[in-house]
């Protein structure tokens, strides 16, 4: 550093200093990314089943909601034709019931598993 207010002198020593600092930062970043990668792998190993199950339950709920909305809209259309009920509504009802049972069983299973880990 000069004694005047011109700032740092960019000479060979300063270039070496900048390269040294960049190398040190690179070492820290490499170490940090290794630890983060290991933590991510551990998290995936331990919790991926739970996340997958939750995603499956969310999908099942969305399917149920869509199916119920579709069924309700069909019922509204069928109110004018009260005597015309189709077998597709019965099969939709059965599918809805099956999906609801699967979602409920998965929730109970997950709850029991969480209770055991606590």
Beta strands, then each sheet from edge to edge (+ up, - down):
end
